[in-house]
Amino acid sequence: MSSVTPIETGSAAAADELELKRSPLRIVISFCLHEPLGAFGMLLVLLMALAAVSADWLAPFDPTANDFGAMTEAPSWTHLLGTDQFGRDVLSRILFGAQTAMVVGFTCAFVGGALGLVIGVGSAYFGGRIDLVLQRFLDVLMAFPLIILALAVVSIFGTGVHNVIVAITVPLVPRCARVVRSSALAIREVPYIDAARACGFGHSRIILRHMIPNVMAPFLIVITAFVGQAILAEASLSYLGLGVQEPTPAWGLMLQGGAEEYALSAPWIAIFPGLAIALTVFGISLFGDALRDALDPKLRGR
Amino acid sequence: MYRYIVHRLLLAIPTLAGAAALVFVLMRLIPGDICVVRLASGGGTFDPHSVDVCHAELGLDRPMILQFLDFMLGFFRLDFGISMWTGKPVAYEIAARLPISIEVALLATVVAIAFAIPLGTISALKQNSWIDVVVRTVAIAGIATPSFWLGIVVLLIILDVTNYVTGAPWMPPIDYVPLWKDPIRNLSMVFWPAVTVGYRYSAVTMRMTRSAMLEVLREDYIRTARAKGLLDRIVINRHALKNALLPVVTLIGIEFAFLIGGLVVTEQVFNLNGIGRLFVLSVQNQDYTLTQALVMLVVTVFVMTNLLVDVLYGWLDPRIRFG
């Protein structure tokens, strides 16, 4: 991902694979034909997103309602995935947990990615002292342990979905900025940027119209990976008690309370939420790999 | 070369100073007062005067800028003072926890290398065969599976099996014993955490090995080596793998540096008293000195590993010039 051929100058095959001028539907169809695994991954993610959106109708039970008559019940026709130590339906909690995971995953990825894009392109475009200062700043954020950042954010502002999003987004920014910057550095030297400058265009126009569209390929690959990473990070933080708090259903949180305690008597409490996390991130990763193959002709077939 | 190392070391100064400033400010932004927490933890009431005494004892009544300078000076003399929570030297607290974290990280690295490099190589050599598809899928699953959940499942299986075989579930040892004193006890504690962390680690390493191998296998010198009739084994081991391992070395270095402080969740699952849990504990106790020292430790390891990896890179590949 160190340097990226702009899509227009790529090989004919690359132009065939993904040309921005073609209709979206045809791009999707061609992607599915060329990357069946990626399409399968996308399907998994879409299913999870669908579960999140329609949790209100799909969930057989209220995800927060305790039922002390049905504690740690094994999976059955009434409770398809069993119940936890408070008698809450595991399936319903997983469906509602998908909402938390999707909101955190996509928000962190897009906000962190967008900030990283602006910083990365700006840093490469202006260069010199601005670049040096920004890079040192990003170095600090890269090296700083995520857990301390998360702990500090949570201790200062309190727990809850919004603060979890902040805690996870901050470390994503430098990672995106690095990748975008290295692509943008290559693009800065390309003649059309000189031409744009010679035309007397302002910095913002050159950055927005000429630089950013040409670093879209690595950017999209990075933010796809970020969605998965953010979902995993949210699950870890919630598991540690530093993320989403009860009674909000979240996958990491479901693994926290009784999962270990009831490992022998009620293993479904621990197994299903983890499977939900793994399947979602698995789908996103498959899709990300396929996207990378499709967008970056140099990496095709890897 | 030496100029490059000096240049990089100079560049590390702003990173370390920035991290120091960040942790210093963040810790002091957290509401609460360690003295109040400490005095209240004894139970009962305490008079407000003793809070002031405690502040004076810990040096918290001094101006912020002096506190920060103290911290920085301490860093350069490798003396982080006394843990505000336990009253023991910070170095002692860290030294008690560091061995287990390092051991898990090392063992996980061994697991990762042992699986990743052979599998990644085979996967690249037999690109798009069924082996390749299986290995790649298992690798993506490794990235997708939360390692703490894997830990829980592994524990669950161990408990179930031991419960079935011996009639009583197996309990992992609680106290850490060094490897040379009681290897079995030590390994029974460290092995499973290392395996659960090692799965994700080897998945990442395997993917890197595979893509680096694929790139190298298309190079002209591989064709030349084959054309002059060298055995496949020699072409792969001597010519391809040696070159493909460069980015893999980088990745292993960075992952290892991350593992030293990044095992918080795994340590929680397996009930290990490592650096990761010490981190959480020190922030929650508002132990400024300990948290600051831990952050500086992790950041220094990170910066130094990056430097070491880059230098190693140049040593392994003479084509790389340091500018």
Interface residues (C-beta under 8 A of the other chain):
Chain A: R136 F137 D139 V140 M142 A143 F144 P145 L146 I147 I148 L149 L151 A152 S155 I156 G228 L232 A235 S236 Y239 L240 G252 L255 A259 E260 A263 L264 P267 A270 I271 P273 G274 I277 A278 L279 T280 V281 F282 I284 S285 L286 D289 L299 G301 R302
Chain B: L11 P14 T15 G18 A19 L22 V23 L26 M27 L29 I30 P31 G32 Q127 N128 I140 A141 I143 A144 T145 P146 F148 W149 L150 I152 V153 L155 L156 L159 D160 N163 P169 R210 S211 L214 G261 G262 V264 V265 Q268 V269 G276 F279 V280 V283 Q284 T291 L294 V295 V298 V299 F302 V303
